[in-house]
Amino acid sequence: MMEMGVVRAALPRKLPPGERRPAPPKVIGPISYRMITGGFQINIPVRADDGVLTFDEEYLSIFKRRLSVMALTDRWVPILQRYLRYLSARIDGHGGNSRSIAPPPTYRSP
């Protein structure tokens, strides 16, 4: 039986880029102490804002292009639109301008 949950990590406001912060999981909800099925650890890589912004801007551009060539009846269109909204909000939150990012005229997958 597989259970799903939400992971929430509280990090300090100022962290040096390149640092990796372990986030120990906390179990919330009913717990059975009779059986331990396993464990895990999450490592959160810390990057500078400008590195995140450049990476996200490139992805936004590529996904805008992919959406522009997809048929509106494609089942992946709503998912891609939702991801584009998420990426746009992330870019705007880091001080970028998601509306100014245009899709490339051509794109070939690597």
LOGU-416167 format. One line per 3 residues: their letters; for each residue x, y, z of N, C-alpha, C. Coordinates in steps of 0.001 Angstrom, whole numbers, plus 500000, padded with zeros to 6 digits. Example, Ala and Ser with C-alpha at 12.3 -4.5 7.8 and 13.67 -1.06 7.14 Angstrom:
2
AS) 513190:494310:507800:512300:495500:507800:513200:496700:507800 ~ 512850:497750:507080:513670:498940:507140:512900:500030:507870
This chain:
110
MME) 500843:498824:500000:500000:500000:500000:500886:501237:500000 ~ 500616:502162:499105:501411:503377:499013:500586:504561:499504 ~ 501176:505370:500362:500497:506560:500846:501213:507793:500335
MGV) 500449:508831:500102:501024:510075:499611:500862:511139:500683 ~ 501698:512151:500618:501620:513229:501578:502246:514485:501025 ~ 502297:515483:501846:502871:516770:501471:504121:517001:502305
VRA) 505165:517471:501666:506398:517790:502366:506490:519301:502482 ~ 506735:519774:503669:506877:521204:503901:508199:521429:504614 ~ 509013:522325:504064:510322:522596:504653:510439:524084:504970
ALP) 510895:524397:506155:511146:525783:506547:512651:526020:506481 ~ 513060:526949:505634:514478:527262:505461:514741:528697:505889 ~ 515960:528992:506337:516304:530372:506666:516222:531257:505422
RKL) 515999:532563:505608:515861:533495:504482:517148:533620:503673 ~ 518284:533661:504312:519570:533846:503617:520392:532574:503694 ~ 520596:531959:502550:521438:530776:502461:522460:530999:501359
PPG) 523687:530566:501549:524679:530724:500489:524393:529788:499324 ~ 524485:530293:498074:524274:529427:496911:525261:528273:496897 ~ 524802:527134:496438:525635:525945:496372:525489:525038:497576
ERR) 524913:525544:498644:524732:524735:499852:523582:523759:499644 ~ 523692:522584:500249:522611:521606:500210:522079:521458:501622 ~ 520795:521660:501773:520170:521576:503087:519339:520311:503179
PAP) 519648:519422:504135:518773:518262:504306:517482:518687:504991 ~ 516375:518163:504528:515073:518453:505131:514518:517145:505687 ~ 514678:516911:506991:514164:515657:507551:512642:515648:507492
PKV) 512052:514549:507038:510596:514488:506936:509944:514367:508303 ~ 508776:514944:508426:507972:514794:509630:506672:514131:509220 ~ 506278:513121:509935:505063:512392:509603:503906:513035:510351
IGP) 502876:513385:509602:501687:513972:510206:500517:513038:509925 ~ 499822:512661:510950:498676:511773:510763:498837:510513:511577 ~ 497958:509544:511345:498033:508302:512119:499301:507525:511796
ISY) 499915:507010:512824:501179:506290:512662:501035:504907:513289 ~ 501517:503919:512598:501552:502568:513145:502982:502301:513594 ~ 503189:502123:514887:504533:501900:515415:504951:500436:515319
RMI) 504061:499587:514877:504367:498163:514812:505174:497797:513580 ~ 505082:498614:512558:505765:498261:511322:506408:499505:510702 ~ 507707:499430:510492:508415:500498:509798:508689:499996:508387
TGG) 508175:500727:507395:508316:500260:506017:509512:500874:505308 ~ 510078:501945:505835:511227:502556:505184:511390:503994:505625 ~ 512333:504659:505028:512583:506055:505358:513137:506781:504152
FQI) 513228:508071:504252:513762:508858:503152:514320:510176:503686 ~ 515110:510813:502865:515650:512128:503189:515573:512972:501922 ~ 515221:514210:502082:515130:515128:500953:516256:516139:501074
NIP) 517025:516301:500009:518056:517333:499967:517561:518475:499095 ~ 517634:519689:499600:517171:520864:498873:518389:521652:498420 ~ 518676:521672:497096:519819:522459:496621:519477:523950:496632
VRA) 520432:524767:497061:520234:526215:497130:520951:526846:495946 ~ 520202:527650:495173:520783:528350:494031:520519:529840:494185 ~ 521366:530646:493550:521154:532089:493539:519936:532405:492678
DDG) 519237:533500:492978:518044:533878:492231:518301:534013:490740 ~ 519434:534603:490363:519691:534822:488943:519852:533503:488194 ~ 520401:532485:488826:520528:531180:488191:519171:530531:487972
VLT) 518296:530657:488955:516951:530108:488846:516185:530846:487761 ~ 516327:532150:487727:515595:532972:486762:515991:532626:485331 ~ 517276:532505:485055:517740:532167:483711:517229:530797:483277
FDE) 517310:529843:484155:516851:528479:483890:515354:528479:483574 ~ 514555:529149:484411:513106:529179:484212:512712:529950:482958 ~ 513421:531026:482650:513114:531798:481447:513337:530958:480190
EYL) 514385:530153:480188:514659:529292:479039:513558:528239:478881 ~ 513171:527628:479986:512101:526636:479930:510782:527262:479490 ~ 510477:528455:479985:509234:529118:479599:509206:529369:478100
SIF) 510306:529819:477562:510402:530077:476131:510159:528794:475328 ~ 510805:527722:475727:510670:526445:475017:509238:525919:475104 ~ 508645:525976:476299:507294:525454:476449:506257:526337:475767
KRR) 506508:527634:475662:505614:528492:474883:505627:528066:473421 ~ 506806:527725:472923:506917:527258:471540:506177:525931:471359 ~ 506364:525014:472270:505694:523716:472148:504182:523873:472177
LSV) 503690:524764:473041:502251:524990:473109:501731:525613:471816 ~ 502529:526473:471194:502084:527151:469974:501950:526201:468781 ~ 502651:525084:468795:502562:524136:467683:501655:522940:467986
MAL) 501104:522862:469181:500209:521763:469544:498794:522045:469055 ~ 498092:521001:468722:496673:521131:468397:495899:521406:469684 ~ 494900:522264:469613:494122:522601:470808:493366:521399:471366
TDR) 493194:520372:470556:492497:519168:471012:493428:518174:471705 ~ 494719:518454:471698:495692:517573:472348:495396:517525:473847 ~ 495437:516341:474430:495097:516194:475854:496120:516832:476778
WVP) 497325:517124:476258:498368:517714:477082:498285:519241:477135 ~ 497446:519854:476333:497357:521317:476289:496989:521907:477648 ~ 495948:521422:478352:495626:522012:479664:496756:521860:480686
ILQ) 497458:520747:480623:498563:520512:481564:499708:521475:481269 ~ 500022:521638:480002:501096:522555:479612:500724:524000:479936 ~ 499454:524362:479749:499013:525716:480100:499153:525965:481595
RYL) 498807:524978:482406:498958:525117:483857:500429:525266:484238 ~ 501295:524485:483602:502731:524578:483891:503286:525937:483456 ~ 502796:526464:482334:503229:527792:481884:502805:528876:482880
RYL) 501618:528751:483440:501177:529716:484471:502083:529631:485701 ~ 502433:528408:486099:503324:528204:487245:504696:528815:486980 ~ 505265:528521:485807:506583:529069:485463:506545:530597:485383
SAR) 505499:531143:484792:505365:532597:484676:505312:533252:486057 ~ 504560:532664:486973:504478:533210:488335:505826:533122:489037 ~ 506554:532044:488805:507889:531888:489406:508853:532949:488895
IDG) 508815:533183:487576:509702:534186:486971:509350:535571:487490 ~ 508064:535886:487525:507638:537190:488039:508006:537350:489516 ~ 507915:536271:490269:508274:536312:491685:509751:536536:491931
HGG) 510590:536148:490980:512037:536364:491092:512469:537690:490480 ~ 511506:538514:490085:511839:539830:489553:511944:539895:488040 ~ 511620:538817:487345:511662:538810:485887:510341:539288:485300
NSR) 510249:539258:483982:509027:539655:483300:508652:538536:482342 ~ 507735:537683:482755:507371:536512:481962:506669:536881:480662 ~ 505989:538022:480639:505276:538437:479421:506222:538848:478305
SIA) 507434:539244:478660:508387:539684:477638:509143:538520:477001 ~ 508950:537319:477514:509666:536150:476986:508861:535562:475833 ~ 509447:535583:474671:508783:535063:473472:509302:533669:473144
PPP) 508457:532858:472519:508952:531535:472109:509955:531676:470978 ~ 510929:530787:470916:511883:530864:469797:511165:530539:468478 ~ 511612:531142:467367:510930:530865:466080:511012:529395:465688
TYR) 512103:528744:466015:512249:527310:465754:512906:526686:466966 ~ 512624:525438:467182:513247:524727:468300:513417:523284:467909 ~ 514607:522770:468107:514882:521359:467884:515311:520745:469200
SP) 514694:519644:469556:515073:518973:470792:516511:518501:470715 ~ 517250:518593:471828:518640:518136:471830:518752:516639:471681
